Amino acid sequence: MSLAPSMDESTASLLLCPECGTQMPSTAAFCPGCGCPIPTAPKAQGKIGVLPRRVAGALAYVTFIPPIVFLLTRPYRHDRFVRFHSVQCLLLCGAGLLVGVVVRLLAVVLLLIPMLGILLVGLLSTLVGLAACFVWLILVIKALQGESFQVPVLGAFAEHYSVPV
């Protein structure tokens, strides 16, 4: 029995170091052979319109109005970074409404349980609200850092629909 973590080669994607050619996992920040730093994806920089790209991406997550404005106004709708965050925000708003409806329906069922039902509804509502705040905060921070962080299911759709018109 080995205490070292195993790496299943069928599921892990491997990269080659640009300096020495050593194989390494795609998540590595430095080459295990020569120590050379591995280049990462470029971050958003510069201005688009009157706003820096990073600020515009973060503003897209403030309600559903800024993403609609960004998708309709000229300088912002042609920028892939701002479009990605705008589309992802709109998809998250739709998913949030759907989760809200499901929680309401579940609350109606749980309130049928005497005494325990109201506690379960309060706990469920609190956990869903905290999860939503946590996801929102992460997305705003990642946008301010210039990264296009994808939410697991909705991010792929946002990436697909963020191609400038």
C-alpha positions in Angstrom: 0.0 0.0 0.0 1.4 3.3 -1.1 0.9 6.6 0.8 1.6 8.7 -2.3 -1.5 9.9 -4.2 -2.0 7.9 -7.4 -2.7 9.5 -10.7 -4.9 7.7 -13.1 -3.3 8.4 -16.5 -6.6 7.7 -18.3 -8.3 10.7 -16.6 -5.4 13.2 -16.2 -4.3 15.2 -19.2 -0.6 15.6 -19.5 1.5 18.5 -20.8 5.1 18.7 -22.0 7.4 21.3 -20.5 8.4 23.8 -23.2 12.0 23.9 -21.8 13.0 20.3 -21.1 10.1 18.2 -22.5 9.2 16.5 -19.2 5.7 15.1 -18.9 3.6 16.8 -16.2 -0.1 17.2 -15.2 -2.0 20.0 -16.9 -2.6 21.6 -13.5 1.1 22.0 -12.7 2.4 25.6 -12.2 6.1 24.6 -12.5 7.9 21.8 -14.3 8.9 18.9 -12.0 12.0 18.3 -14.1 13.6 21.8 -14.5 11.5 24.1 -12.3 10.5 26.3 -15.2 7.2 28.2 -14.7 4.4 27.1 -16.9 2.6 29.9 -18.8 -1.1 30.4 -17.8 -4.0 31.8 -19.7 -3.8 35.5 -20.3 -5.9 37.7 -18.0 -8.2 40.5 -19.1 -6.5 43.8 -19.3 -7.1 47.2 -20.8 -10.2 49.3 -21.2 -13.4 48.8 -23.1 -15.5 51.9 -23.4 -15.1 54.0 -20.3 -14.6 51.0 -17.9 -11.6 48.7 -17.5 -12.5 45.2 -18.8 -12.1 43.7 -15.3 -14.6 46.2 -13.7 -17.1 45.7 -16.5 -16.9 41.9 -16.0 -17.5 42.3 -12.3 -20.3 44.8 -12.8 -22.1 42.2 -14.9 -22.8 40.3 -11.7 -24.7 43.2 -10.1 -28.4 42.2 -10.6 -29.6 41.4 -14.2 -29.6 44.9 -15.5 -25.9 45.5 -16.3 -25.5 42.3 -18.3 -28.4 43.3 -20.5 -26.9 46.8 -20.9 -23.5 45.3 -21.7 -25.0 42.9 -24.3 -26.9 45.7 -26.0 -24.4 48.5 -26.1 -21.7 48.8 -28.8 -18.3 48.7 -27.2 -19.1 46.0 -24.6 -21.0 43.6 -26.8 -18.0 43.0 -29.0 -15.7 42.1 -26.1 -15.5 38.4 -25.3 -14.6 38.8 -21.6 -17.5 41.1 -20.8 -19.9 39.0 -22.9 -18.9 35.9 -21.1 -19.6 37.4 -17.7 -22.8 39.0 -18.9 -24.2 35.8 -20.3 -23.1 33.7 -17.3 -24.8 36.2 -15.0 -28.1 36.0 -16.9 -27.9 32.2 -16.9 -27.2 32.3 -13.1 -30.2 34.6 -12.6 -32.4 32.1 -14.4 -31.0 29.2 -12.5 -31.5 31.2 -9.2 -35.2 31.7 -10.1 -35.6 28.0 -10.8 -33.9 27.1 -7.5 -36.1 29.6 -5.7 -39.2 28.0 -7.1 -38.0 24.5 -6.1 -37.2 25.7 -2.6 -40.6 27.3 -2.3 -42.4 24.1 -3.4 -40.2 22.0 -1.0 -41.0 24.5 1.8 -44.7 23.9 1.3 -44.2 20.1 1.7 -41.8 20.5 4.6 -44.2 22.8 6.5 -46.6 19.9 6.7 -44.3 18.3 9.3 -45.3 19.7 12.7 -42.6 21.7 14.6 -39.7 20.2 12.7 -40.9 21.5 9.3 -40.4 25.2 10.1 -36.8 24.4 11.3 -36.0 22.5 8.1 -37.4 25.3 5.9 -35.3 27.8 7.8 -32.2 25.7 7.5 -32.8 25.0 3.8 -33.4 28.7 3.0 -30.3 29.7 4.9 -28.1 27.2 3.2 -29.4 28.1 -0.3 -28.9 31.8 0.4 -25.4 31.3 1.7 -24.5 29.2 -1.3 -25.8 31.8 -3.7 -23.8 34.6 -1.9 -20.7 32.4 -1.9 -21.0 31.8 -5.7 -21.7 35.4 -6.4 -18.7 36.6 -4.4 -16.3 34.1 -6.1 -17.5 35.2 -9.6 -17.1 38.9 -8.8 -13.6 38.3 -7.4 -12.6 36.2 -10.4 -13.9 38.8 -12.8 -11.9 41.5 -11.0 -8.8 39.3 -11.3 -9.4 39.2 -15.0 -10.3 35.5 -15.1 -13.2 33.8 -16.9 -14.2 31.4 -14.2 -16.9 29.0 -15.4 -19.7 27.8 -13.2 -19.8 24.0 -13.7 -22.9 23.6 -15.9 -23.7 27.1 -17.0 -20.2 28.2 -17.8 -20.0 26.0 -20.9 -23.2 27.6 -22.2 -21.8 31.1 -21.4 -18.5 30.3 -23.2 -20.4 29.1 -26.2 -22.7 32.2 -26.4 -19.9 34.7 -25.5 -18.6 34.8 -29.1 -18.8 38.5 -30.2 -21.4 39.3 -32.8 
